[in-house]
Amino acid sequence: MKRLFTGFVLLATACGPPATYAVHFKRAPKTPANASVIVDEQYIGPLSYVAAHGIRVEAGEHRISIEKDGYFPYDQRVEAEGGTLQLDVELTPIPD
């Protein structure tokens, strides 16, 4: 008796790793290099490092925040779905 597992093969190929997309950051000159980059409430690293190397995120919606004491936070929701995202980051100082 011969068994066919074609349904299993199709299922296995559909369950590969999730798609990821690149996010690049461009830091404005007056924005502090040591501002914290946070993606989906998880600390990623200082802005200078993240801007130099970029990050990868899974497909779907993500919340990206950049924070530094003395500045208004940068907060944006992005949709990763094909292609590369480019974020221009400029933090504004909080007036005294």
C-alpha positions, -999 to +999 in steps of 0.1 A: +000+000+000+014+034-010+008+065+012+007+100-002+017+129+020+013+158-004-010+177+019+017+175+046+044+188+022+022+218+013+016+226+049+053+223+058+063+248+030+037+273+042+050+273+077+085+288+070+100+316+090+081+349+091+090+376+065+111+404+079+116+439+066+144+465+070+139+497+089+165+525+084+168+556+106+181+589+096+190+611+126+187+649+123+220+666+133+206+682+165+190+649+177+210+633+204+230+602+192+223+585+226+185+587+224+169+553+231+152+534+202+122+513+214+103+490+191+070+475+204+080+485+239+113+467+237+146+486+240+167+481+209+197+504+215+211+540+211+200+559+180+235+563+167+240+525+166+206+518+152+209+545+126+243+530+115+230+494+113+192+495+108+169+469+122+147+442+109+110+437+119+085+410+111+056+419+088+028+438+104+022+469+125+049+481+149+052+511+173+086+528+171+096+553+198+127+573+203+132+589+237+157+611+254+153+631+287+147+668+279+131+661+245+096+654+232+095+617+222+093+606+186+065+580+184+052+564+152+032+534+141+046+518+110+033+490+087+060+466+075+048+450+043+072+448+015+102+470+009+123+490+032+111+517+057+130+549+060+123+570+092+136+605+095+141+612+132+142+646+148+137+652+185+125+686+196+138+699+229+113+706+256+113+743+264+123+754+299 
